[in-house]
Each structure stands twice: as C-alpha cells, then as structure tokens.
C-alpha cells in the first residue's frame, strides 16, 4: 500500500468516528463515497503499474 492509500484510509477512519445527525448525514455519506472512489482509483493505478512490469512505467529501466 502506498502513502496516498494510507492517507485516504486514515482520513476515512477519522471521519467515520464523527457522530452526525440530520442533514449532515447526507454530507458525511457523500464525503465517504468520495474517499472510497479516491481509494479505488489509487488501487487501480497501483494494479496497472504493477501489471506493466519494470521499465514500462519508467521504473527499473536504463538510466542516462
């Protein structure tokens, strides 16, 4: 897991501990949905990067 994923997970955990009621419930739900989407996007990028292999994403290739 990379640093971005760790930060998203920490933020999600923190806001999950905030008690909300009334109209704030919808706002909190939306915030959590956006964090989940960000987490999914980071995971997809990591999977794409891992499946490309060394050198195909600029990593592990020859240096100048």
mmCIF file as Biopython writes it, N, C-alpha, C and O atoms, coordinates in Angstrom:
data_model
#
loop_
_atom_site.group_PDB
_atom_site.id
_atom_site.type_symbol
_atom_site.label_atom_id
_atom_site.label_alt_id
_atom_site.label_comp_id
_atom_site.label_asym_id
_atom_site.label_entity_id
_atom_site.label_seq_id
_atom_site.pdbx_PDB_ins_code
_atom_site.Cartn_x
_atom_site.Cartn_y
_atom_site.Cartn_z
_atom_site.occupancy
_atom_site.B_iso_or_equiv
_atom_site.auth_seq_id
_atom_site.auth_asym_id
_atom_site.pdbx_PDB_model_num
ATOM 1   N N  . UNK A ? 1  ? 0.858   -1.174 0.000   1.0 0.0 1  A 1 
ATOM 2   C CA . UNK A ? 1  ? 0.000   0.000  0.000   1.0 0.0 1  A 1 
ATOM 3   C C  . UNK A ? 1  ? 0.904   1.236  0.000   1.0 0.0 1  A 1 
ATOM 4   O O  . UNK A ? 1  ? 1.878   1.309  0.749   1.0 0.0 1  A 1 
ATOM 5   N N  . UNK A ? 2  ? 0.573   2.170  -0.824  1.0 0.0 2  A 1 
ATOM 6   C CA . UNK A ? 2  ? 1.419   3.357  -0.894  1.0 0.0 2  A 1 
ATOM 7   C C  . UNK A ? 2  ? 0.927   4.440  0.065   1.0 0.0 2  A 1 
ATOM 8   O O  . UNK A ? 2  ? -0.121  4.313  0.700   1.0 0.0 2  A 1 
ATOM 9   N N  . UNK A ? 3  ? 1.699   5.482  0.145   1.0 0.0 3  A 1 
ATOM 10  C CA . UNK A ? 3  ? 1.426   6.578  1.088   1.0 0.0 3  A 1 
ATOM 11  C C  . UNK A ? 3  ? 0.066   7.230  0.837   1.0 0.0 3  A 1 
ATOM 12  O O  . UNK A ? 3  ? -0.635  7.574  1.789   1.0 0.0 3  A 1 
ATOM 13  N N  . UNK A ? 4  ? -0.316  7.405  -0.425  1.0 0.0 4  A 1 
ATOM 14  C CA . UNK A ? 4  ? -1.612  8.025  -0.735  1.0 0.0 4  A 1 
ATOM 15  C C  . UNK A ? 4  ? -2.744  7.165  -0.182  1.0 0.0 4  A 1 
ATOM 16  O O  . UNK A ? 4  ? -3.674  7.681  0.438   1.0 0.0 4  A 1 
ATOM 17  N N  . UNK A ? 5  ? -2.666  5.866  -0.406  1.0 0.0 5  A 1 
ATOM 18  C CA . UNK A ? 5  ? -3.699  4.948  0.086   1.0 0.0 5  A 1 
ATOM 19  C C  . UNK A ? 5  ? -3.766  4.994  1.610   1.0 0.0 5  A 1 
ATOM 20  O O  . UNK A ? 5  ? -4.855  4.980  2.183   1.0 0.0 5  A 1 
ATOM 21  N N  . UNK A ? 6  ? -2.623  5.048  2.259   1.0 0.0 6  A 1 
ATOM 22  C CA . UNK A ? 6  ? -2.586  5.118  3.723   1.0 0.0 6  A 1 
ATOM 23  C C  . UNK A ? 6  ? -3.266  6.395  4.232   1.0 0.0 6  A 1 
ATOM 24  O O  . UNK A ? 6  ? -4.010  6.361  5.211   1.0 0.0 6  A 1 
ATOM 25  N N  . UNK A ? 7  ? -3.005  7.510  3.563   1.0 0.0 7  A 1 
ATOM 26  C CA . UNK A ? 7  ? -3.623  8.780  3.960   1.0 0.0 7  A 1 
ATOM 27  C C  . UNK A ? 7  ? -5.140  8.751  3.767   1.0 0.0 7  A 1 
ATOM 28  O O  . UNK A ? 7  ? -5.883  9.237  4.620   1.0 0.0 7  A 1 
ATOM 29  N N  . UNK A ? 8  ? -5.597  8.188  2.660   1.0 0.0 8  A 1 
ATOM 30  C CA . UNK A ? 8  ? -7.039  8.067  2.407   1.0 0.0 8  A 1 
ATOM 31  C C  . UNK A ? 8  ? -7.681  7.193  3.481   1.0 0.0 8  A 1 
ATOM 32  O O  . UNK A ? 8  ? -8.735  7.532  4.018   1.0 0.0 8  A 1 
ATOM 33  N N  . UNK A ? 9  ? -7.039  6.067  3.791   1.0 0.0 9  A 1 
ATOM 34  C CA . UNK A ? 9  ? -7.579  5.166  4.811   1.0 0.0 9  A 1 
ATOM 35  C C  . UNK A ? 9  ? -7.642  5.831  6.179   1.0 0.0 9  A 1 
ATOM 36  O O  . UNK A ? 9  ? -8.601  5.636  6.926   1.0 0.0 9  A 1 
ATOM 37  N N  . UNK A ? 10 ? -6.619  6.616  6.505   1.0 0.0 10 A 1 
ATOM 38  C CA . UNK A ? 10 ? -6.612  7.313  7.796   1.0 0.0 10 A 1 
ATOM 39  C C  . UNK A ? 10 ? -7.739  8.354  7.844   1.0 0.0 10 A 1 
ATOM 40  O O  . UNK A ? 10 ? -8.445  8.464  8.847   1.0 0.0 10 A 1 
ATOM 41  N N  . UNK A ? 11 ? -7.900  9.111  6.761   1.0 0.0 11 A 1 
ATOM 42  C CA . UNK A ? 11 ? -8.970  10.117 6.711   1.0 0.0 11 A 1 
ATOM 43  C C  . UNK A ? 11 ? -10.333 9.452  6.841   1.0 0.0 11 A 1 
ATOM 44  O O  . UNK A ? 11 ? -11.199 9.948  7.563   1.0 0.0 11 A 1 
ATOM 45  N N  . UNK A ? 12 ? -10.529 8.340  6.151   1.0 0.0 12 A 1 
ATOM 46  C CA . UNK A ? 12 ? -11.799 7.625  6.214   1.0 0.0 12 A 1 
ATOM 47  C C  . UNK A ? 12 ? -12.074 7.155  7.644   1.0 0.0 12 A 1 
ATOM 48  O O  . UNK A ? 12 ? -13.192 7.283  8.143   1.0 0.0 12 A 1 
ATOM 49  N N  . UNK A ? 13 ? -11.058 6.619  8.288   1.0 0.0 13 A 1 
ATOM 50  C CA . UNK A ? 13 ? -11.215 6.160  9.664   1.0 0.0 13 A 1 
ATOM 51  C C  . UNK A ? 13 ? -11.569 7.294  10.615  1.0 0.0 13 A 1 
ATOM 52  O O  . UNK A ? 13 ? -12.396 7.131  11.513  1.0 0.0 13 A 1 
ATOM 53  N N  . UNK A ? 14 ? -10.938 8.437  10.410  1.0 0.0 14 A 1 
ATOM 54  C CA . UNK A ? 14 ? -11.211 9.585  11.280  1.0 0.0 14 A 1 
ATOM 55  C C  . UNK A ? 14 ? -12.632 10.111 11.094  1.0 0.0 14 A 1 
ATOM 56  O O  . UNK A ? 14 ? -13.331 10.355 12.077  1.0 0.0 14 A 1 
ATOM 57  N N  . UNK A ? 15 ? -13.062 10.286 9.856   1.0 0.0 15 A 1 
ATOM 58  C CA . UNK A ? 15 ? -14.406 10.832 9.668   1.0 0.0 15 A 1 
ATOM 59  C C  . UNK A ? 15 ? -15.491 9.819  10.038  1.0 0.0 15 A 1 
ATOM 60  O O  . UNK A ? 15 ? -16.630 10.194 10.315  1.0 0.0 15 A 1 
ATOM 61  N N  . UNK A ? 16 ? -15.132 8.544  10.040  1.0 0.0 16 A 1 
ATOM 62  C CA . UNK A ? 16 ? -16.103 7.525  10.452  1.0 0.0 16 A 1 
ATOM 63  C C  . UNK A ? 16 ? -16.417 7.610  11.943  1.0 0.0 16 A 1 
ATOM 64  O O  . UNK A ? 16 ? -17.437 7.092  12.397  1.0 0.0 16 A 1 
ATOM 65  N N  . UNK A ? 17 ? -15.539 8.263  12.701  1.0 0.0 17 A 1 
ATOM 66  C CA . UNK A ? 17 ? -15.748 8.416  14.144  1.0 0.0 17 A 1 
ATOM 67  C C  . UNK A ? 17 ? -16.520 9.674  14.513  1.0 0.0 17 A 1 
ATOM 68  O O  . UNK A ? 17 ? -16.775 9.921  15.692  1.0 0.0 17 A 1 
ATOM 69  N N  . UNK A ? 18 ? -16.893 10.469 13.521  1.0 0.0 18 A 1 
ATOM 70  C CA . UNK A ? 18 ? -17.635 11.697 13.784  1.0 0.0 18 A 1 
ATOM 71  C C  . UNK A ? 18 ? -19.129 11.389 13.795  1.0 0.0 18 A 1 
ATOM 72  O O  . UNK A ? 18 ? -19.676 10.882 12.816  1.0 0.0 18 A 1 
ATOM 73  N N  . UNK A ? 19 ? -19.775 11.700 14.903  1.0 0.0 19 A 1 
ATOM 74  C CA . UNK A ? 19 ? -21.221 11.491 15.009  1.0 0.0 19 A 1 
ATOM 75  C C  . UNK A ? 19 ? -21.947 12.596 14.234  1.0 0.0 19 A 1 
ATOM 76  O O  . UNK A ? 19 ? -21.672 13.783 14.410  1.0 0.0 19 A 1 
ATOM 77  N N  . UNK A ? 20 ? -22.863 12.184 13.389  1.0 0.0 20 A 1 
ATOM 78  C CA . UNK A ? 20 ? -23.626 13.160 12.610  1.0 0.0 20 A 1 
ATOM 79  C C  . UNK A ? 20 ? -25.108 12.859 12.726  1.0 0.0 20 A 1 
ATOM 80  O O  . UNK A ? 20 ? -25.514 11.733 13.012  1.0 0.0 20 A 1 
ATOM 81  N N  . UNK A ? 21 ? -25.909 13.896 12.498  1.0 0.0 21 A 1 
ATOM 82  C CA . UNK A ? 21 ? -27.365 13.707 12.503  1.0 0.0 21 A 1 
ATOM 83  C C  . UNK A ? 21 ? -27.985 14.742 11.576  1.0 0.0 21 A 1 
ATOM 84  O O  . UNK A ? 21 ? -27.342 15.714 11.180  1.0 0.0 21 A 1 
ATOM 85  N N  . UNK A ? 22 ? -29.226 14.513 11.247  1.0 0.0 22 A 1 
ATOM 86  C CA . UNK A ? 22 ? -29.951 15.452 10.391  1.0 0.0 22 A 1 
ATOM 87  C C  . UNK A ? 22 ? -29.333 15.558 9.003   1.0 0.0 22 A 1 
ATOM 88  O O  . UNK A ? 22 ? -28.887 14.560 8.436   1.0 0.0 22 A 1 
ATOM 89  N N  . UNK A ? 23 ? -29.308 16.764 8.461   1.0 0.0 23 A 1 
ATOM 90  C CA . UNK A ? 23 ? -28.794 16.969 7.101   1.0 0.0 23 A 1 
ATOM 91  C C  . UNK A ? 23 ? -27.311 16.614 6.953   1.0 0.0 23 A 1 
ATOM 92  O O  . UNK A ? 23 ? -26.852 16.328 5.847   1.0 0.0 23 A 1 
ATOM 93  N N  . UNK A ? 24 ? -26.572 16.631 8.044   1.0 0.0 24 A 1 
ATOM 94  C CA . UNK A ? 24 ? -25.142 16.314 7.988   1.0 0.0 24 A 1 
ATOM 95  C C  . UNK A ? 24 ? -24.899 14.853 7.604   1.0 0.0 24 A 1 
ATOM 96  O O  . UNK A ? 24 ? -23.814 14.515 7.132   1.0 0.0 24 A 1 
ATOM 97  N N  . UNK A ? 25 ? -25.892 13.986 7.799   1.0 0.0 25 A 1 
ATOM 98  C CA . UNK A ? 25 ? -25.754 12.581 7.432   1.0 0.0 25 A 1 
ATOM 99  C C  . UNK A ? 25 ? -25.488 12.455 5.932   1.0 0.0 25 A 1 
ATOM 100 O O  . UNK A ? 25 ? -24.617 11.694 5.511   1.0 0.0 25 A 1 
ATOM 101 N N  . UNK A ? 26 ? -26.233 13.196 5.142   1.0 0.0 26 A 1 
ATOM 102 C CA . UNK A ? 26 ? -26.040 13.145 3.688   1.0 0.0 26 A 1 
ATOM 103 C C  . UNK A ? 26 ? -24.681 13.689 3.280   1.0 0.0 26 A 1 
ATOM 104 O O  . UNK A ? 26 ? -24.052 13.164 2.360   1.0 0.0 26 A 1 
ATOM 105 N N  . UNK A ? 27 ? -24.227 14.726 3.948   1.0 0.0 27 A 1 
ATOM 106 C CA . UNK A ? 27 ? -22.915 15.302 3.647   1.0 0.0 27 A 1 
ATOM 107 C C  . UNK A ? 27 ? -21.814 14.303 3.999   1.0 0.0 27 A 1 
ATOM 108 O O  . UNK A ? 27 ? -20.872 14.120 3.228   1.0 0.0 27 A 1 
ATOM 109 N N  . UNK A ? 28 ? -21.927 13.660 5.153   1.0 0.0 28 A 1 
ATOM 110 C CA . UNK A ? 28 ? -20.928 12.672 5.568   1.0 0.0 28 A 1 
ATOM 111 C C  . UNK A ? 28 ? -20.926 11.476 4.617   1.0 0.0 28 A 1 
ATOM 112 O O  . UNK A ? 28 ? -19.868 10.960 4.258   1.0 0.0 28 A 1 
ATOM 113 N N  . UNK A ? 29 ? -22.105 11.046 4.218   1.0 0.0 29 A 1 
ATOM 114 C CA . UNK A ? 29 ? -22.205 9.936  3.278   1.0 0.0 29 A 1 
ATOM 115 C C  . UNK A ? 29 ? -21.471 10.282 1.983   1.0 0.0 29 A 1 
ATOM 116 O O  . UNK A ? 29 ? -20.725 9.460  1.451   1.0 0.0 29 A 1 
ATOM 117 N N  . UNK A ? 30 ? -21.680 11.483 1.483   1.0 0.0 30 A 1 
ATOM 118 C CA . UNK A ? 30 ? -21.038 11.923 0.256   1.0 0.0 30 A 1 
ATOM 119 C C  . UNK A ? 30 ? -19.516 11.986 0.420   1.0 0.0 30 A 1 
ATOM 120 O O  . UNK A ? 30 ? -18.779 11.571 -0.474  1.0 0.0 30 A 1 
ATOM 121 N N  . UNK A ? 31 ? -19.054 12.493 1.540   1.0 0.0 31 A 1 
ATOM 122 C CA . UNK A ? 31 ? -17.615 12.570 1.798   1.0 0.0 31 A 1 
ATOM 123 C C  . UNK A ? 31 ? -16.992 11.178 1.800   1.0 0.0 31 A 1 
ATOM 124 O O  . UNK A ? 31 ? -15.919 10.972 1.234   1.0 0.0 31 A 1 
ATOM 125 N N  . UNK A ? 32 ? -17.669 10.224 2.439   1.0 0.0 32 A 1 
ATOM 126 C CA . UNK A ? 32 ? -17.164 8.846  2.473   1.0 0.0 32 A 1 
ATOM 127 C C  . UNK A ? 32 ? -17.154 8.226  1.080   1.0 0.0 32 A 1 
ATOM 128 O O  . UNK A ? 32 ? -16.227 7.494  0.732   1.0 0.0 32 A 1 
ATOM 129 N N  . UNK A ? 33 ? -18.168 8.510  0.293   1.0 0.0 33 A 1 
ATOM 130 C CA . UNK A ? 33 ? -18.228 7.988  -1.072  1.0 0.0 33 A 1 
ATOM 131 C C  . UNK A ? 33 ? -17.048 8.513  -1.894  1.0 0.0 33 A 1 
ATOM 132 O O  . UNK A ? 33 ? -16.442 7.766  -2.661  1.0 0.0 33 A 1 
ATOM 133 N N  . UNK A ? 34 ? -16.726 9.794  -1.731  1.0 0.0 34 A 1 
ATOM 134 C CA . UNK A ? 34 ? -15.599 10.371 -2.466  1.0 0.0 34 A 1 
ATOM 135 C C  . UNK A ? 34 ? -14.272 9.750  -2.019  1.0 0.0 34 A 1 
ATOM 136 O O  . UNK A ? 34 ? -13.393 9.501  -2.844  1.0 0.0 34 A 1 
ATOM 137 N N  . UNK A ? 35 ? -14.131 9.503  -0.730  1.0 0.0 35 A 1 
ATOM 138 C CA . UNK A ? 35 ? -12.916 8.848  -0.254  1.0 0.0 35 A 1 
ATOM 139 C C  . UNK A ? 35 ? -12.816 7.422  -0.784  1.0 0.0 35 A 1 
ATOM 140 O O  . UNK A ? 35 ? -11.732 6.972  -1.155  1.0 0.0 35 A 1 
ATOM 141 N N  . UNK A ? 36 ? -13.937 6.712  -0.821  1.0 0.0 36 A 1 
ATOM 142 C CA . UNK A ? 36 ? -13.926 5.354  -1.388  1.0 0.0 36 A 1 
ATOM 143 C C  . UNK A ? 36 ? -13.530 5.384  -2.857  1.0 0.0 36 A 1 
ATOM 144 O O  . UNK A ? 36 ? -12.745 4.552  -3.311  1.0 0.0 36 A 1 
ATOM 145 N N  . UNK A ? 37 ? -14.073 6.341  -3.595  1.0 0.0 37 A 1 
ATOM 146 C CA . UNK A ? 37 ? -13.747 6.461  -5.012  1.0 0.0 37 A 1 
ATOM 147 C C  . UNK A ? 37 ? -12.258 6.777  -5.198  1.0 0.0 37 A 1 
ATOM 148 O O  . UNK A ? 37 ? -11.604 6.208  -6.072  1.0 0.0 37 A 1 
ATOM 149 N N  . UNK A ? 38 ? -11.732 7.678  -4.381  1.0 0.0 38 A 1 
ATOM 150 C CA . UNK A ? 38 ? -10.304 8.002  -4.453  1.0 0.0 38 A 1 
ATOM 151 C C  . UNK A ? 38 ? -9.459  6.764  -4.142  1.0 0.0 38 A 1 
ATOM 152 O O  . UNK A ? 38 ? -8.448  6.514  -4.799  1.0 0.0 38 A 1 
ATOM 153 N N  . UNK A ? 39 ? -9.874  6.003  -3.149  1.0 0.0 39 A 1 
ATOM 154 C CA . UNK A ? 39 ? -9.166  4.783  -2.786  1.0 0.0 39 A 1 
ATOM 155 C C  . UNK A ? 39 ? -9.189  3.780  -3.936  1.0 0.0 39 A 1 
ATOM 156 O O  . UNK A ? 39 ? -8.169  3.161  -4.240  1.0 0.0 39 A 1 
ATOM 157 N N  . UNK A ? 40 ? -10.338 3.619  -4.571  1.0 0.0 40 A 1 
ATOM 158 C CA . UNK A ? 40 ? -10.452 2.707  -5.712  1.0 0.0 40 A 1 
ATOM 159 C C  . UNK A ? 40 ? -9.570  3.149  -6.874  1.0 0.0 40 A 1 
ATOM 160 O O  . UNK A ? 40 ? -8.952  2.320  -7.541  1.0 0.0 40 A 1 
ATOM 161 N N  . UNK A ? 41 ? -9.514  4.460  -7.116  1.0 0.0 41 A 1 
ATOM 162 C CA . UNK A ? 41 ? -8.679  4.981  -8.203  1.0 0.0 41 A 1 
ATOM 163 C C  . UNK A ? 41 ? -7.200  4.723  -7.937  1.0 0.0 41 A 1 
ATOM 164 O O  . UNK A ? 41 ? -6.461  4.346  -8.847  1.0 0.0 41 A 1 
ATOM 165 N N  . UNK A ? 42 ? -6.767  4.922  -6.702  1.0 0.0 42 A 1 
ATOM 166 C CA . UNK A ? 42 ? -5.371  4.666  -6.342  1.0 0.0 42 A 1 
ATOM 167 C C  . UNK A ? 42 ? -5.056  3.182  -6.492  1.0 0.0 42 A 1 
ATOM 168 O O  . UNK A ? 42 ? -3.993  2.815  -6.992  1.0 0.0 42 A 1 
ATOM 169 N N  . UNK A ? 43 ? -5.978  2.335  -6.058  1.0 0.0 43 A 1 
ATOM 170 C CA . UNK A ? 43 ? -5.768  0.888  -6.191  1.0 0.0 43 A 1 
ATOM 171 C C  . UNK A ? 43 ? -5.657  0.483  -7.651  1.0 0.0 43 A 1 
ATOM 172 O O  . UNK A ? 43 ? -4.807  -0.330 -8.012  1.0 0.0 43 A 1 
ATOM 173 N N  . UNK A ? 44 ? -6.515  1.049  -8.489  1.0 0.0 44 A 1 
ATOM 174 C CA . UNK A ? 44 ? -6.476  0.733  -9.914  1.0 0.0 44 A 1 
ATOM 175 C C  . UNK A ? 44 ? -5.159  1.190  -10.538 1.0 0.0 44 A 1 
ATOM 176 O O  . UNK A ? 44 ? -4.580  0.479  -11.359 1.0 0.0 44 A 1 
ATOM 177 N N  . UNK A ? 45 ? -4.689  2.367  -10.152 1.0 0.0 45 A 1 
ATOM 178 C CA . UNK A ? 45 ? -3.400  2.849  -10.664 1.0 0.0 45 A 1 
ATOM 179 C C  . UNK A ? 45 ? -2.262  1.937  -10.224 1.0 0.0 45 A 1 
ATOM 180 O O  . UNK A ? 45 ? -1.356  1.648  -11.006 1.0 0.0 45 A 1 
ATOM 181 N N  . UNK A ? 46 ? -2.306  1.488  -8.985  1.0 0.0 46 A 1 
ATOM 182 C CA . UNK A ? 46 ? -1.264  0.596  -8.481  1.0 0.0 46 A 1 
ATOM 183 C C  . UNK A ? 46 ? -1.281  -0.736 -9.219  1.0 0.0 46 A 1 
ATOM 184 O O  . UNK A ? 46 ? -0.226  -1.278 -9.548  1.0 0.0 46 A 1 
ATOM 185 N N  . UNK A ? 47 ? -2.475  -1.267 -9.480  1.0 0.0 47 A 1 
ATOM 186 C CA . UNK A ? 47 ? -2.586  -2.534 -10.206 1.0 0.0 47 A 1 
ATOM 187 C C  . UNK A ? 47 ? -2.063  -2.378 -11.632 1.0 0.0 47 A 1 
ATOM 188 O O  . UNK A ? 47 ? -1.364  -3.254 -12.142 1.0 0.0 47 A 1 
ATOM 189 N N  . UNK A ? 48 ? -2.406  -1.254 -12.274 1.0 0.0 48 A 1 
ATOM 190 C CA . UNK A ? 48 ? -1.950  -1.003 -13.635 1.0 0.0 48 A 1 
ATOM 191 C C  . UNK A ? 48 ? -0.430  -0.895 -13.668 1.0 0.0 48 A 1 
ATOM 192 O O  . UNK A ? 48 ? 0.226   -1.444 -14.553 1.0 0.0 48 A 1 
ATOM 193 N N  . UNK A ? 49 ? 0.118   -0.182 -12.692 1.0 0.0 49 A 1 
ATOM 194 C CA . UNK A ? 49 ? 1.566   -0.005 -12.599 1.0 0.0 49 A 1 
ATOM 195 C C  . UNK A ? 49 ? 2.256   -1.350 -12.376 1.0 0.0 49 A 1 
ATOM 196 O O  . UNK A ? 49 ? 3.276   -1.639 -13.003 1.0 0.0 49 A 1 
ATOM 197 N N  . UNK A ? 50 ? 1.698   -2.170 -11.483 1.0 0.0 50 A 1 
ATOM 198 C CA . UNK A ? 50 ? 2.283   -3.471 -11.178 1.0 0.0 50 A 1 
ATOM 199 C C  . UNK A ? 50 ? 2.214   -4.418 -12.373 1.0 0.0 50 A 1 
ATOM 200 O O  . UNK A ? 50 ? 3.137   -5.200 -12.599 1.0 0.0 50 A 1 
ATOM 201 N N  . UNK A ? 51 ? 1.129   -4.353 -13.133 1.0 0.0 51 A 1 
ATOM 202 C CA . UNK A ? 51 ? 0.977   -5.266 -14.265 1.0 0.0 51 A 1 
ATOM 203 C C  . UNK A ? 51 ? 1.830   -4.847 -15.458 1.0 0.0 51 A 1 
ATOM 204 O O  . UNK A ? 51 ? 2.093   -5.665 -16.339 1.0 0.0 51 A 1 
ATOM 205 N N  . UNK A ? 52 ? 2.266   -3.591 -15.503 1.0 0.0 52 A 1 
ATOM 206 C CA . UNK A ? 52 ? 3.097   -3.114 -16.607 1.0 0.0 52 A 1 
ATOM 207 C C  . UNK A ? 52 ? 4.501   -3.688 -16.524 1.0 0.0 52 A 1 
ATOM 208 O O  . UNK A ? 52 ? 5.173   -3.841 -17.544 1.0 0.0 52 A 1 
ATOM 209 N N  . UNK A ? 53 ? 4.942   -4.003 -15.331 1.0 0.0 53 A 1 
ATOM 210 C CA . UNK A ? 53 ? 6.276   -4.560 -15.161 1.0 0.0 53 A 1 
ATOM 211 C C  . UNK A ? 53 ? 7.346   -3.493 -15.124 1.0 0.0 53 A 1 
ATOM 212 O O  . UNK A ? 53 ? 7.082   -2.327 -15.418 1.0 0.0 53 A 1 
ATOM 213 N N  . UNK A ? 54 ? 8.569   -3.895 -14.758 1.0 0.0 54 A 1 
ATOM 214 C CA . UNK A ? 54 ? 9.676   -2.934 -14.681 1.0 0.0 54 A 1 
ATOM 215 C C  . UNK A ? 54 ? 10.013  -2.346 -16.042 1.0 0.0 54 A 1 
ATOM 216 O O  . UNK A ? 54 ? 9.985   -3.037 -17.060 1.0 0.0 54 A 1 
ATOM 217 N N  . UNK A ? 55 ? 10.328  -1.071 -16.040 1.0 0.0 55 A 1 
ATOM 218 C CA . UNK A ? 55 ? 10.746  -0.409 -17.257 1.0 0.0 55 A 1 
ATOM 219 C C  . UNK A ? 55 ? 9.621   0.141  -18.100 1.0 0.0 55 A 1 
ATOM 220 O O  . UNK A ? 55 ? 9.852   1.024  -18.927 1.0 0.0 55 A 1 
ATOM 221 N N  . UNK A ? 56 ? 8.419   -0.348 -17.919 1.0 0.0 56 A 1 
ATOM 222 C CA . UNK A ? 56 ? 7.297   0.100  -18.741 1.0 0.0 56 A 1 
ATOM 223 C C  . UNK A ? 56 ? 6.622   1.343  -18.178 1.0 0.0 56 A 1 
ATOM 224 O O  . UNK A ? 56 ? 5.856   2.000  -18.884 1.0 0.0 56 A 1 
ATOM 225 N N  . UNK A ? 57 ? 6.891   1.673  -16.925 1.0 0.0 57 A 1 
ATOM 226 C CA . UNK A ? 57 ? 6.316   2.870  -16.319 1.0 0.0 57 A 1 
ATOM 227 C C  . UNK A ? 57 ? 7.405   3.852  -15.929 1.0 0.0 57 A 1 
ATOM 228 O O  . UNK A ? 57 ? 7.175   4.795  -15.172 1.0 0.0 57 A 1 
ATOM 229 N N  . UNK A ? 58 ? 8.595   3.613  -16.462 1.0 0.0 58 A 1 
ATOM 230 C CA . UNK A ? 58 ? 9.703   4.494  -16.122 1.0 0.0 58 A 1 
ATOM 231 C C  . UNK A ? 58 ? 10.510  3.988  -14.942 1.0 0.0 58 A 1 
ATOM 232 O O  . UNK A ? 58 ? 11.504  4.603  -14.557 1.0 0.0 58 A 1 
ATOM 233 N N  . UNK A ? 59 ? 10.087  2.863  -14.363 1.0 0.0 59 A 1 
ATOM 234 C CA . UNK A ? 59 ? 10.807  2.319  -13.232 1.0 0.0 59 A 1 
ATOM 235 C C  . UNK A ? 59 ? 11.645  1.135  -13.678 1.0 0.0 59 A 1 
ATOM 236 O O  . UNK A ? 59 ? 11.205  0.330  -14.499 1.0 0.0 59 A 1 
ATOM 237 N N  . UNK A ? 60 ? 12.826  1.032  -13.150 1.0 0.0 60 A 1 
ATOM 238 C CA . UNK A ? 60 ? 13.655  -0.122 -13.413 1.0 0.0 60 A 1 
ATOM 239 C C  . UNK A ? 60 ? 14.302  -0.132 -14.783 1.0 0.0 60 A 1 
ATOM 240 O O  . UNK A ? 60 ? 14.996  -1.089 -15.124 1.0 0.0 60 A 1 
ATOM 241 N N  . UNK A ? 61 ? 14.095  0.894  -15.567 1.0 0.0 61 A 1 
ATOM 242 C CA . UNK A ? 61 ? 14.693  0.962  -16.894 1.0 0.0 61 A 1 
ATOM 243 C C  . UNK A ? 61 ? 16.101  1.511  -16.839 1.0 0.0 61 A 1 
ATOM 244 O O  . UNK A ? 61 ? 16.605  1.860  -15.771 1.0 0.0 61 A 1 
ATOM 245 N N  . UNK A ? 62 ? 16.729  1.585  -17.998 1.0 0.0 62 A 1 
ATOM 246 C CA . UNK A ? 62 ? 18.098  2.114  -18.020 1.0 0.0 62 A 1 
ATOM 247 C C  . UNK A ? 62 ? 18.138  3.589  -17.649 1.0 0.0 62 A 1 
ATOM 248 O O  . UNK A ? 62 ? 17.202  4.338  -17.931 1.0 0.0 62 A 1 
ATOM 249 N N  . UNK A ? 63 ? 19.203  3.986  -17.032 1.0 0.0 63 A 1 
ATOM 250 C CA . UNK A ? 63 ? 19.376  5.391  -16.644 1.0 0.0 63 A 1 
ATOM 251 C C  . UNK A ? 63 ? 20.337  6.059  -17.611 1.0 0.0 63 A 1 
ATOM 252 O O  . UNK A ? 63 ? 21.142  5.394  -18.262 1.0 0.0 63 A 1 
ATOM 253 N N  . UNK A ? 64 ? 20.247  7.356  -17.697 1.0 0.0 64 A 1 
ATOM 254 C CA . UNK A ? 64 ? 21.128  8.109  -18.601 1.0 0.0 64 A 1 
ATOM 255 C C  . UNK A ? 64 ? 22.361  8.565  -17.887 1.0 0.0 64 A 1 
ATOM 256 O O  . UNK A ? 64 ? 23.218  9.213  -18.488 1.0 0.0 64 A 1 
#
